[in-house]
Amino acid sequence: MNRPTRFLRTLPALLVLVASSGAEAQVVRPESVGLSSERLERIGELMDRHIEAGSFSGAVTLVARNGRIAHLEAHGLMDIEAQTPMRTDAIFRLASMTKPIAATAVLMLVEEGKIKLTDPVSKFLPSFADQQVAVIRDGGSGGGGFGGPPPEYDTVPAERPVTIVDLLTHTSGVMSGRVGNAESQQYAAQRNDIGVRYVDELGKVPLDFQPGSFWSYSAVGGFDVLVRVVEVVSGQSFDEFLAERLFEPLGMQDIFYWPNDAQRERLAKTYVGGRNGLQPRPNPNAMSSPVYFSGGGGLMSTAEAYARFAMMLANGGELDGVRVLSPRMVSLMGSHVIEEGFPGLNTGIHPSRPPGEGFGLGVSVVSDPAARRSLLSKGSFGWSGFYGTYFWVDPLENLVALLMVQTYSNDAWFEFESVVMQALVD
């Protein structure tokens, strides 16, 4: 595959600039923030190997420390058919990397005293009162995807209400398995027309397990419920809340739910890998519309814009004089709220977490680097997206790293961790 952007890696880092809606992000000399320029070159070598192997068409990689970007490179192509070179201001569909942003919005309101983590969801959405829990007749349990009819099941009353913290930690049972994902579709089908208001009736759908008893990833519904709570409490649509309270204060340009014409020209194409190589993904706008502002997915962003959010978290909730969260709240967000070994969390069933990971508030958390076989610091936290994006925050080193691609590539995520962390020399 032609990789016309490879020359970027031969330029001095100080000359690498990104144009994002007219703004320029300065890339500092890596040694000025304790990183090795020579060792950071291994990132480009890793990307080349994956592009040659057909893992993805192209990527943007970013590493920052102490609030300063030390590495920003474009690799490969953003559109195979048009042979369009990847660019550092390319825009990527974030998919589930939207979730940490939604979690941050909730935590901002927690700090203001408008929401408590222990609040029942029914306090804000009445349909979530007196919920039922599905019991599958064949004895099946655990997570499940979308599509197909639900299995045969009975219901029993929920032993306690679903709470805000249950949703943040994927322990709620809301759209978390075979019954919830199937029975919710009559409501979810409305989301591109009425937005997250579809969840106002989602409480009628049986939970997939007793609240707080099991970890199972709620890919869409759980965080959409959180977004609706934010809207009810704040009196704003979620996109307005994010723009006013998070994106604009942090200077996060080019992050949004629905692109304008100029932004769409910079939107990297999404691909699916397979026997026939990379093929365009059908319906890449499944989680996006002009009115559906999902907490589970849907945001689109440049690497630089998302990096400003990540740098804020790495710096204890503040960036460039703008404080979004208190240090204590960021610490709680990245704590082991759900400990390693919790039922469902480290079972090896996709998308459970590997050994050495717990789960915080909207993010996975490294609990034991040795058990994880990882160079990441204990307490590092982050998340990924179904289209291939991945980031983590290392509070101990005040370091963030982003891998922005548009084809799911789990192997590349872990390899990227290693090539970034081995460049940390001071």
ZAMI-223899 format. One record per residue (C-alpha): x, y, z. Coordinates in steps of 0.05 Angstrom, whole numbers, plus 5000, padded with zeros to 4 digits. Each point is the difference from the previous one (the first is absolute). Example, Ala and Ser with C-alpha at 12.3 -4.5 7.8 and 13.67 -1.06 7.14 Angstrom:
% ZAMI-223899
524649105156502750694987
***
This chain:
% ZAMI-223899
500050005000502550694983501750395063501350714976500250305070506049615023504550604987496950335062504349575044506450294970498250715019502450315066494449955050499850755010497850094928494149535004493750415004492849824995494850454968493449905036494750534983505650504993503549825066507149735003502449515052507350075017503849355005505850075049506649634999498749335035506250075044497050635030494649575033504349385016498749604937505149734950499450254928503749394975495549525037493650364978501949844929497949285015492850244999500550144926503449334988494349655036494850374960503649824935499949265019492550025014498450384937504149524958496449415034493250304984498150125073497550704982500950504944503250565040500750315068501550635039504249895063500950505056504050005064500050575050503250115068499150565051494750314955504650064940499649594936506749654986497949554942494750104947500349614935495749794942501049314969497149684937493550174968493450285024496449764937502749394962495650084939501850734990507349895023499250595048505950075047498550005074500850685032501250205071493450395002495949414974493549895036498349315029493649695024501349875074494649485013500749795073505650505014493950455008498549665066505650325042497550684977492949835020502649755067503650665010493650394987496549595054505750115049499850754989492849995023501849565059505050515022494750544995495549605046494649904947501149254994502549485050503649384976495249605044493750334973495049514969498950154926492550025015501250665036501050314931496549504954493549735032499649394953505949705038496049905063497949305019504149654947500049264984505949544988500049484945501549275018501449614936496649335002505849614971504450255056504350454955503050635028505150544988501050494943497049984931499650404936494650294957495749664949495049435001494249855046501049955075500649315032494249745041500250305069496250145063500750625044501050145074500050675036506650385003502949955070501950734999499550594951505250124946504550575022504450504964506349635021497249354973499450324931507050305003503149325018496049554953496849645059492950244989497049454956497250534953500749754928505649555024498249324972495549574957493350235027501450745010503250104932494349654964494150295038502850714998500050054924492950244996502250625038507150064972497250014929497650715014506750295019501850324933493350375003499250195073507049925027501449735069492950145021498849284978502849785067494250335037496349354989505949535006498349845072494549554973505349534972502149455048507050055028504949454981502149875072499050285069503150705006507049995027500849244996503749924934504550374951497549994928501450534949494150444983502450244932494550504988494150035049503550105067503750634979494150264960496149985065505550415033499650514944492550065010501250125074504950564984494850314954494549965053504550295054503350544959494150214957504549974938500749524943506349595009503750304941498750705028502449785070506449714972501550614956498750505056502949635059505749584971501950094927500350764996503450125068505449484984501150254929497849344970498950204928497349504949496149545047492649924986494349524987498450204928505150304951499050594955502049954927507250245012500949535059497349414960505650094950504949845056496149405026504349374995496449424967498249405043501849304977498749285020505649494993499049304972502249494949499150514944504150535035497450665026492950144976495850635013495849925063492549984985495950555035505750365037494850505026496249485041501550385064499450704972494750484976498650745005495649885061502849375033505350205051501949335028504249885062501849304975503050244935499150504944505150555012505050164946506750335014507050154979505749715041501950695026493050165025499349355039507150075026498150655035494549625037504949455018505450495022494950335046498849335034507549855004501150675033494949885055494050344967503350644976503250234935502950684982496650335059493149694987497649535054494749504980500349515058503350005068506249565010496049565048494649874948505149824947503249535050493349675014498649944925506549624991499349575063498249275003492650125013499049294973505849585023503549484958496549335010493050305004495049524966500250094925505850504998506049564985496649384972503450024932493250074966500250604952499950575018502149845071506650285027506649615002503449795064503050585036494250484986494450275042494750514980498950715021494750514982499449934925507149754990504149375008505650055052506749635004500149675068506249554991504850154942503749355011493749584996497950394939506949894969500350754987504850595005494350465021500450295070495349745054494050475000500250154925493150044972496550094933495449684949499349824927495050044943497049474955502850344937507149945027501550625041503649915067502850455054502749975070501950485055505949875047499150475060506549775032504050244940495250544977500049664933494649874948500249614935494949924943499749524943494850234949498249484947493449804968500549245000499549595065507049755017500849765072507249754988502150694977497550325065504449585045506050074954499050754998500250025076506849675000503250444948497550625036502149805070506949754979501450714975499150285070507150115025499450535054
***
